[in-house]
Amino acid sequence: MIVRSFKDIEDTDRHIKSASGTWESKRIVLAKERAGFSLHETVLYAGTETSMWYANHIEAVLCVEGESELTNDETGEKHLITPGTMYLLDGHEKHTMRPITDFRCICVFNPPVTGREDHDENGVYPLLTEPDD
């Protein structure tokens, strides 16, 4: 059994701040836990724009605080994401988030991330793995 709080991982190697400066993520469950998914609390900063494309992962996102405009970059469709709203990137959709206020969400990734990922020039997380024990 693992018991861990977001406070426990603040300012550790599980607390990732993006190179772009548009978001930070506290990664509470990672690939090394061998749970089959990873679990994160992510904050995207108000007034920023982050384009993403999870070509190697499926992501579910649940907004718990704030508001953001989500654009499906493939169709142009826009959604206002508010607390209690979930979106699932089950088709590896290219998308852009434009937070209106600081936007805090809980994210689940499959396959799980290792904690070392950051978006590349295409908005993609590389598919990194943990070595077998």
Disulfide bonds with the S-S distance in Angstrom:
none
